[in-house]
Amino acid sequence: MQEAALYTPELSRSAPAAQAPAPRPAALSAIIGRIEEAIEQETAAIRSDPDFDVKGSNARKSRHLYELNRAMKGLSQTDVLREHHEALVRLRGKLTENEKALRAHLSAVAEVASLIRDAIQRADADGTYSAHEFGAGRAA
């Protein structure tokens, strides 16, 4: 009952939701810089580190993309392009290099898989493990 005494119409009206502050150009620049750094690191690692954690790198890139999408909410495409044109051109170049490295990596993985598949097929074809040999062993 005491709760009802505290009820007032002014307090029951929902206050306007606090609006997120408009993204600042500096925040967007910082996010683009972090994305560039992550892409550069991934590209270098793909080219040099055979134990590179692709899954972890993909998780980092997903987080950066999420941040970028949030920072761009409320901004017009024209404003973003005008204020961040140079950074976006730089990022596009780094993404192109990253794509080349990823394609080369995937090509190498496909080549290794093909070599393994061919070796297995040759081993099966020499008759050592053929169904005919196993069948003959049971009949003998």
N, C-alpha and C positions, 0 to 999 in steps of 0.2 A: 504494500500500500504506500509505503514511503516513496517508492519509485514514481508513482503516479503524481505525487506532489511536486517532484522535480521536473515534470514534463512541462515544457513551454513551447508554444508554436514556433518561436524563433529558433529554438534548438532542434526542433524536429525537421526543419527544412534542411535538406542536404546542402552542405556548402559546395560551392563550385569546385569541381575537381582541380587540384593543382596541376596546372599545365606544365609540361616539361619545358625547360628553357629552350629557346631556339638554338639550334646547333651553331656554334661559332666556327668561322672559317678556320681558325687555328686548330680546333678539335678535328675537323675533317682533314686538315693537312697532316696532323699527327697520325691519324689512322692510316692515311695513304702511305706515309713514311714507314709505319710498322708493316704494312702489307708488302711494300717494296723490299724491306729487310728480310722478311720471311721468304719471299720468292727468291731473292738472291741466295740465301742460305740453302734453300732446298735445291736450287739449280747446281750450286757448287757441290753439295753433298751427293746428289745423284751422280755427278760426274766423277767423284773421287772416293766415296765411302761405300764399300760393298755391303756394309751392315746398316745402311741408312734406314731410319724408321719412317717409312712412307705413311703408315697409318697415323702416327703422331703428327706428322707434317700436315696431313689432310685435316686433322682435328684443329690444328692451329689456324689453317686457312679458313676453315668453316667459321671459327670464332671471329676472325678478322672480317669476314664477309658479313656476319651478323652485325658487328659494330658499325661497319660502313653503311649498311642499310638503315640502321637506327639513326646514324648521324645525318643521313641524307633526307630523312623524313622532314617534310615541311620546306625543303629547299627546292627551288625550281631548277630544272636541268640547265637552263640558260645561265643562271647564276653560278652553278657548280662548274660548268664548262669555262665560263669567263674567269672565275677566280682561281681555278685549279687546273687550267689547261696544261701547263708545262708538267706538272706532277703526273697528270693522267697520261700524257704522251710518254713520259719516262716509264711509268708503270706498264703501259701497253708493250713497250719494247722489252722490258724484263719478263713479262708474261710470254712473249713470243719466244725468247730464249729458253724459258722454263719449259714451254711446250716442246721445243726441239729436244731438250734433254730427256723429258719424259718419254717422248716417242722413241728415242734411241734406246732408253732403258727397257721399254716394253718390247722393242724389237729384239734386243739381246735376250730377254727372258723367253720370248717365243722361239728364238734360235736354240737356246739350251734345252727347252722342252722338246723341240723337234729332234735334237740329237739323242736325248734320252729315249724318246719314243722309237726312233730308228734302231737304237741298240737293243731295246726290248724285243722289237720285231725280229731282228737278226738272231737273237738268242732263242726265240721261239721257233724260228724257221730251221735251226740246225738239227731239229729232231730230238734233242735231249729231253725236252719236256712236252713232247707232243702227246695227244690223246691216244694215238696209235701205240706208242711205246708203253704207256701205262696199261692199256688194254691187253697188249701182248704179255706183259709181266703177270697179269692175273691168270691168263689162260695157261701159262707154262707150269 
